[in-house]
Amino acid sequence: MNPVIGMAAKDAKIFFRERGTLFWTIAFPVIIMLLFTAIFGREIPFHGNIGVVDYDDSEITRSLVEGLNGSELFTMMYFSSETEAREALNATTVRAVIVFPPNFMADLYSGNASVVSWTVDGTQLDVANLISGTLRAVFTNFSKQLPNYNDPVAINETF
């Protein structure tokens, strides 16, 4: 028998006989890998409730809300007043509140700028940035589809 193979066989026997060595060499790295995978490896999809106060109640505002509701990110909840919606925001029932002003559709078709305002719950900045960025992208793309695109939808955003 080759002396190198004999020494390797002896070291392997010693290695596999010591349970502490086996644990720290094999089991512990596997446990750490599983722990980090459980903590950081999962992608948890975001889903948030958004409050809507629609003073215009037009076809355009309903289609915007239906489009946002159709996404997998948001569930839209209608409120009759801003006060009621802000109470739901303070109670963390909703993550943001969108307010469509009266005559929103009429202002868009007449070429006047119409201001849509929303308030985002700023307690969790990553969630607030996600909601704010998504809403801003939706309204920017909506504005570009209008015939008189000249930033007709102004946004008033608060945290």
C-alpha positions in Angstrom: 0.0 0.0 0.0 1.3 3.4 -0.9 2.3 5.4 2.2 0.3 8.5 1.0 -2.9 6.4 0.7 -2.3 4.9 4.1 -1.9 8.3 5.8 -5.0 9.6 4.0 -7.0 6.6 5.2 -5.8 7.1 8.8 -6.7 10.8 8.7 -10.1 10.0 7.2 -10.8 7.5 10.0 -9.8 10.0 12.7 -11.9 12.7 11.0 -15.1 10.7 10.8 -14.7 9.3 14.4 -14.8 12.8 16.0 -18.4 14.0 16.1 -17.5 17.6 17.0 -15.3 17.8 13.9 -18.0 16.4 11.7 -20.5 18.9 13.1 -18.3 22.0 12.6 -17.1 20.9 9.2 -20.3 19.6 7.5 -23.4 20.2 9.6 -22.8 23.8 10.8 -22.2 25.3 7.3 -25.3 23.5 6.0 -27.3 25.0 8.9 -26.0 28.5 8.3 -26.7 28.2 4.6 -30.3 27.1 5.3 -30.8 29.9 7.9 -29.6 32.6 5.5 -31.7 31.1 2.7 -34.7 31.2 4.9 -34.1 34.8 5.9 -32.8 36.4 2.7 -33.5 34.0 -0.1 -37.3 34.2 -0.3 -38.8 36.8 -2.4 -41.9 38.0 -0.6 -44.3 39.8 -3.0 -45.6 43.1 -1.9 -49.3 43.8 -1.7 -50.8 47.0 -0.2 -54.2 48.6 0.3 -54.6 52.0 -1.4 -57.5 54.3 -0.4 -59.2 56.3 -3.1 -61.3 59.4 -2.7 -62.9 60.1 -6.1 -64.7 63.4 -6.1 -64.9 63.3 -9.9 -66.4 59.8 -10.3 -65.8 59.8 -14.0 -65.0 57.1 -16.5 -61.3 58.0 -16.5 -60.9 57.9 -12.7 -62.7 54.6 -12.5 -60.5 53.1 -15.2 -57.4 54.3 -13.5 -58.5 52.8 -10.2 -59.5 49.5 -12.0 -56.1 49.4 -13.6 -54.3 49.8 -10.3 -56.7 47.3 -8.7 -56.0 44.8 -11.5 -52.3 44.8 -10.7 -51.0 42.3 -8.2 -49.5 45.1 -6.1 -52.6 47.0 -4.9 -56.1 46.5 -3.6 -58.1 49.7 -4.0 -60.5 50.8 -1.4 -63.0 53.6 -2.0 -63.7 56.2 0.7 -66.4 58.9 0.6 -64.2 61.7 2.2 -60.6 62.6 2.7 -61.1 62.6 6.5 -62.3 59.0 6.4 -59.4 57.9 4.1 -56.8 59.7 6.3 -58.2 57.9 9.4 -57.7 54.6 7.6 -54.2 55.7 6.7 -53.4 56.6 10.3 -54.9 53.2 11.4 -52.6 51.5 8.8 -55.6 50.0 7.1 -54.3 51.5 3.9 -50.7 52.4 2.8 -51.6 55.4 0.7 -54.6 57.6 -0.2 -55.2 59.0 -3.7 -57.6 62.0 -4.1 -59.1 62.8 -7.5 -60.4 66.4 -7.5 -63.8 67.4 -8.8 -63.9 68.0 -12.6 -60.8 65.9 -13.1 -62.0 64.6 -16.5 -63.3 68.0 -17.7 -60.0 69.7 -16.8 -58.1 67.0 -18.8 -60.2 67.5 -21.9 -60.1 71.3 -21.7 -56.3 71.3 -21.4 -56.2 72.7 -17.9 -53.8 71.0 -15.4 -55.6 68.9 -12.9 -53.9 68.1 -9.6 -54.1 64.5 -8.3 -52.8 64.3 -4.7 -51.8 61.3 -2.7 -50.5 60.7 0.8 -48.2 57.8 1.4 -47.6 56.1 4.8 -44.0 57.0 5.5 -43.4 54.7 8.4 -41.7 52.1 6.2 -39.5 54.0 3.7 -39.0 51.1 1.3 -42.7 50.4 1.0 -43.4 54.2 0.7 -40.9 54.5 -2.1 -42.4 51.5 -3.9 -45.9 52.8 -3.7 -44.9 56.4 -4.6 -42.7 55.3 -7.6 -45.4 53.0 -8.9 -48.1 55.7 -8.7 -45.9 58.3 -10.3 -45.1 55.9 -13.2 -48.8 55.1 -13.7 -49.8 58.7 -13.8 -46.9 59.7 -16.0 -47.8 57.0 -18.6 -51.5 58.0 -18.3 -50.6 61.6 -19.1 -48.6 60.6 -22.1 -51.6 58.9 -23.6 -53.7 62.0 -23.5 -54.0 64.0 -26.8 -52.9 67.3 -25.2 -49.9 65.9 -23.4 -48.2 68.8 -21.6 -48.0 67.4 -18.1 -51.8 67.7 -17.7 -51.8 65.7 -14.5 -49.9 67.5 -11.7 -49.1 65.4 -8.7 -49.1 66.6 -5.1 -47.4 64.0 -3.0 -47.0 64.0 0.8 -45.5 61.4 3.2 
